[in-house]
Amino acid sequence: MRSIRRLSLRLAVTVVLVGIGILVMNLPALLRHRNHTAISLASITTFADSGPGPAGVAAPDSAAVAKALGRAMDPELGLSVVELGLVHAQHVDSMGNVSVVLALTTAECPFGPQLVQSALRELKAVPGVRRIEVRLDPSLPWDPTQLSEQGRERFRQRFGDDSRPGR
């Protein structure tokens, strides 16, 4: 009986010490301030920027915005947000203000901020764009059927065609 108590006490002390060790090892990373935007299923994240918008240049039309978004690439898949079917909504007003809502392929996609930065960079290059707002909404549903025809073909070329049931 006494040996069981000693074993239990040793086990409890070991667990506590291992926990403290893990905390101490990770403490610098926990204390370090990082400027990363966290994206989770519960959060809709909005990123904003402004384009050059020089006076005398007309506001772009929706086709110019769609073309720019067609150059915003997913860093992992090498496909544009348009080819992936991630553009849920886009709006351009008469003043050159552009707003875009993007879905993610998975709610916890680690490449969301890079997708947004790519979209912002491409939209800033469109003549007449004044303000840009790109919103990531991880709650929007996405599945491979949303790939464009070009996206499906590029996806097949890059990853092969595994169309077996259950895949």
C-alpha positions in Angstrom: 0.0 0.0 0.0 2.8 2.3 0.9 4.6 1.6 -2.4 1.4 2.5 -4.4 1.2 5.9 -2.6 4.9 6.6 -3.3 4.4 5.6 -7.0 1.3 7.8 -7.2 3.2 10.7 -5.6 6.1 10.3 -7.9 3.8 10.1 -10.9 2.0 13.3 -9.9 5.3 15.1 -9.2 6.7 14.0 -12.6 3.6 15.2 -14.4 3.7 18.6 -12.7 7.5 19.0 -13.5 7.0 18.0 -17.1 4.2 20.5 -17.4 6.3 23.2 -15.9 9.2 22.3 -18.2 6.9 22.6 -21.3 5.7 26.0 -20.1 9.2 27.3 -19.4 10.4 26.1 -22.9 7.5 27.8 -24.6 7.4 30.9 -22.5 9.6 33.1 -24.8 7.3 32.3 -27.7 4.2 33.1 -25.6 5.6 36.4 -24.4 6.9 37.5 -27.8 4.5 39.9 -29.5 3.7 38.7 -33.0 1.8 40.7 -35.6 -0.1 37.8 -37.1 -3.7 37.8 -37.8 -5.4 34.7 -36.4 -8.1 33.2 -38.5 -10.5 30.8 -37.1 -13.9 29.5 -37.8 -15.4 32.0 -35.4 -13.8 35.1 -36.8 -14.4 37.1 -40.0 -11.2 39.0 -40.7 -11.2 42.3 -42.7 -8.1 43.7 -44.3 -8.1 47.2 -45.8 -5.8 49.2 -48.1 -6.0 51.9 -50.6 -5.0 52.1 -54.2 -3.4 55.0 -56.1 -6.8 56.4 -57.2 -5.4 59.5 -59.0 -7.9 62.2 -59.8 -9.4 62.0 -63.2 -9.3 58.2 -63.5 -12.7 56.5 -63.7 -13.6 53.9 -61.2 -12.8 50.4 -62.5 -15.6 48.0 -63.5 -16.3 44.6 -62.1 -14.5 42.9 -64.9 -11.2 44.7 -64.1 -11.6 43.7 -60.5 -12.3 40.1 -61.4 -9.3 40.1 -63.7 -7.1 41.4 -60.9 -8.4 38.7 -58.5 -7.6 36.2 -61.2 -3.9 37.1 -60.6 -4.2 36.7 -56.8 -2.6 33.3 -56.2 -2.9 30.7 -53.5 0.7 30.1 -52.4 0.1 26.4 -51.7 -1.9 25.3 -54.7 -0.6 27.7 -57.3 -4.2 28.5 -58.4 -5.9 31.9 -58.3 -8.7 32.7 -55.9 -11.0 32.9 -58.9 -9.9 29.5 -60.2 -10.4 28.0 -56.7 -13.9 29.6 -56.5 -13.0 31.5 -53.3 -14.5 34.8 -54.4 -17.8 34.8 -52.7 -18.7 38.4 -53.5 -17.2 41.5 -55.0 -18.5 45.1 -55.3 -17.2 48.2 -56.9 -18.9 51.5 -56.3 -18.8 54.6 -58.5 -16.0 56.2 -56.3 -13.6 53.3 -56.9 -14.1 51.6 -53.6 -13.7 47.8 -53.9 -14.9 45.3 -51.5 -14.3 41.5 -51.8 -15.4 38.6 -49.6 -13.3 35.5 -49.8 -14.0 32.0 -48.6 -11.3 29.6 -47.5 -10.8 26.0 -48.7 -10.8 25.0 -45.0 -11.9 27.1 -42.0 -8.4 27.0 -40.5 -6.5 27.6 -43.7 -3.0 28.9 -42.7 -2.6 30.7 -46.0 -5.6 33.1 -45.5 -3.4 36.1 -44.8 -1.2 35.4 -47.9 -4.3 35.1 -50.1 -5.5 38.5 -48.8 -2.1 40.1 -49.3 -2.0 38.8 -52.9 -5.5 40.1 -53.5 -4.7 43.5 -52.1 -1.5 43.7 -54.1 -3.4 42.9 -57.4 -6.3 45.2 -56.6 -4.0 48.1 -55.8 -2.6 47.9 -59.3 -6.0 48.4 -60.9 -6.3 52.0 -62.2 -9.1 53.9 -60.5 -9.2 51.9 -57.3 -9.3 54.1 -54.3 -10.2 52.0 -51.2 -9.9 48.2 -50.9 -11.5 46.0 -48.4 -11.0 42.2 -48.5 -12.9 40.2 -46.0 -12.1 36.5 -45.1 -15.1 34.6 -44.0 -14.1 31.1 -42.8 -17.7 30.2 -42.3 -18.5 30.3 -46.0 -18.7 26.7 -47.3 -16.2 25.6 -50.0 -15.8 22.3 -51.8 -13.9 21.2 -55.0 -17.1 21.6 -57.1 -16.5 25.4 -56.9 -13.3 25.1 -58.9 -13.6 26.8 -62.3 -13.1 24.6 -65.4 -9.6 26.1 -65.7 -9.0 25.5 -62.0 -10.1 21.8 -62.3 -7.8 21.3 -65.2 -4.8 22.9 -63.5 -5.7 21.0 -60.3 -5.7 17.7 -62.3 -2.4 18.6 -63.9 -0.7 19.4 -60.7 -2.2 16.7 -58.4 -3.5 14.1 -60.7 -7.0 12.8 -61.2 -8.1 10.8 -58.2 -11.8 10.5 -58.7 -12.3 7.3 -56.9 -15.4 7.2 -54.6 -14.7 8.5 -51.1 -11.7 10.7 -52.1 
